[in-house]
């Protein structure tokens, strides 16, 4: 069952992602790792909390990491589109592996999982049992997956922009 989610800005430099039955709250205090409430299926709390612990009150460190990730992601999406157009499956697997590492470093759960699937498909394996598949099957699955990954990325980008209060 799919539940709709909304992103609600909170006035103390945080963003809260909540499902249908949840409400956002504003504690009115300085930002700390316990104040944001990203959906665990999108952002792994323990990973992001560790990054925030290294940060200053203005989040310069994590903001820099996230903005570099955004720049890198745009380049990777362009490279993935080129690789799928040329049916360069080894390159798609390599890009999936690379993007998985960057995504995992920020705790971006959904994107990391999609990158793992891309890696497998680029190796001409199905994403569940790792059985061999044809290049045509891989291409069809990769095209669908890239659309899904772009949506996941757009969701994360919006969430982080709200967290850091920029648009």
N, C-alpha and C positions, 0 to 999 in steps of 0.2 A: 504494500500500500504506500502510495506517495503522499506526503504531506507538504503543503506549501510552506515556504520559509520567507521571511522578510528580514532585511537588514535595517536595524534601527540605530541611528547615531545617538550616542550618549554624550553629554556635555563635558565630560572630564577626559577627553582624548581617548575614548575607547569606542569600539563598535560591538554590538551585541547581535548575534545571529540566533534567532529563536524560531521554533516551529509553531504550528497553529495554536497549541495549548499552553504556550509559555508567554511570559511577559518580560519585557526588558525593564531593568531598574537602574537607577542612577544613584550611586552612593555619595557623589559629590566630593570625593577625596582624590588625592593624587593617584595616578595610574600605577597599578602594580599587577603582577601576573594573575592574581586572583580576581581582578575586576572584569576582564574581558570574558566573554562566553562564546567563543567560536564553537560551532558544531564539531564534535570529535571526528565525524566522518570527513570533514574538510581539512581541519588543522589539528594535528596531534598536540594536545596540551603540554605534555611533558617536554617535548622537543622545543616548542615555542617558549615555554616558561624558562628553560635553561638559557635561551638566547636573551630573553628579557632581563634575566638576572645579571647579565654582563653589561647591560645598557645603563645610560644615565636617565635622568628624569624627563628629558626631551626626546628620548628614543633615537638619538642620532645614529647609534651603531646599527640597530635592527632596521631602521628606516633605510640606511645605506645598503644593507644586505638585500632588503626587499626590492629596492629600486634597481639594483644591479641585476637581480633575478628577473624583473620585468623586462629589462633590456635584452638579457640573454634569452628569455623565453620567446620574444618576438623573432630574434634571429633563428632560433631553433625551429620554430613553426615554419618559417620561410624555407629553411633547409629541408624540413620533413616534406613540405609540399613539393619541392624540387625532386627529392628522392623518390617519392611515390609516383610522380609524373614520369620519371625515367625508369621506374621499376627497379630501383637500386635497393634491394632488400637488405643486404649487409649494412648499408649506410643507415637505413631506418632502424635496424637493431642497435647500431652504435649510438645513434642519436637518442634512442629510447633509453639506453643505459646511461648516457651522459646526463640527460634531463632528469632521470630518476634520481641520480645523486644530488643534483641541485635542489630538487623538490623535497627530497627526504631531509636535507639539511635544514630546511625551514619548517619541516613537519607537515608538508602538504600531502595529506594521506591519499585523497582521490587521484591527484595527478600522479603521484608515485606509483599507485597501483595500475593506472592506465599506461604508464611508461613501461612497466614490467610486461604488460600485454603486448605493447609495441615491440619490445625486444624479442619476445617469443615469435610473434608474427613475422618479424624481419628475418628470423631464422627458419621461416617456413614451418612453424609448429603451431598447433592449435593452442589456445590460451588456457585450457583446462587440463587436458591429459598429456599435453606436449607431443601428440602424435603428428607425424608429417602431414602437411597440407600442400596443395598445389599453389603455384605463384598466383594464379587467378583467384583462388579462395583467399589467399593472404592479402592481395590487393583490395578486394572487396571489403574485407574485415578492417584493413588499415584505414581505408577511406572513411568508414563509419566511425572508427575509433578516433581519428583525427578531429572529426566534428565534435565528438563527445569531449575530447581533451580541450578543445578550444572553449567549449562551454564551461568546463571545470576551471580553466584558467581565468576566464572572464569573471566567474564567481569569486575566485580568490582575489583577483585584482581589485574588484569592487569592495570586498570585505577589508582588505588591507588599506585601501585608500580612505575608507571611512575610519579605520582605526587610527590612521595618521592624519586625519582631518584634511585631506586634499582631494581635489577632483580634477 
